[in-house]
Amino acid sequence: MPKKVLLLDSSAVLNDFNFSFKEEFAYATTSEIVWEIKDLRSKSLLESALQRQLISVFDPKPETVGWVARKTMQSGFQRLSSADLSIIALAVEFREMPEAFTVVTDDYSIQNFCLLLEIPFEPIIQGKISKTISFRTVCSNCAKEFPNTTEEKRCDICDSALKKTR
């Protein structure tokens, strides 16, 4: 029977001081996530897992990362790092594979997009989100709505500042 694959965000290793790689799971992450892990304890743990071949490092296709980036922008999120986008994109690609997988993260933005895209996820220490949120760009005065991808800073009707709202 194939092992369940756990797709690790950096928070999986960084936030849980008791985290350890267990032989009953297969682990995967992206090189962007690996570069985020800098503290000595977490880096040693990851290097040991790489040497013991307990974790595989994959890089999602650029077109998948682009698709995820567009999805996040359409939802009004601008705080996702390239590492965050990479783990979500990897999860999107894993949906095409026969193995069962779960994204492991404490990052609420990543959890939000996993929920939005119907990707299974589990938190480490923090709670699990129960509903998705998205943002919209509106005029602070007249409430005209603008696309989330707009680069405008002011309303074309009343010249008031634009803001993001939930």
Phi, psi and omega in degrees: 000131180294149178283149173290138181263129174254117177271113188266126165276161181301330181297335178299319183272323184285320188276333183256103181292347177260007182298138173213153178278124182256139184295337182283353178244156167257141182240147177214154176203188178246162178295330177297321178292318179303318181292336178287337185274109186238337182289150189302313182299309183293319180296318178297317179299315180293316179298321177297317180295322177296317179296324181274004180057039177269344180226142176248145179249123180238154171241123180293159180296143179305324180293328177289317177299318178298317179298315178296317180299318178295319178300317181292321178296319179297332179271359176087010180270131178232004183262004180281129179281170177295329176293318177301313180299323183294320182287325176294317179298320178298319178297320177300317179291326180292339177298336181277354184260156183284341183288144173286141180215161176216136173278131180249114184201149170259356183285115183296328178293319177295315177302319180302314181285330173297316178297315180300319183267006180058047177254130181293140180212158176222142175278171177262291182244320181291168176287166179264134178291152182248343179215154179277154172235155173217167182240158173225155181258121182225159174287135181288348182252300186264355176068017174298136181266141179238156175299145180296341181272002182296146175258000178295146178251340184230152180289137179281354178263307187243001178064020176275163181291145175272151178217159176265135176229155177288000000 
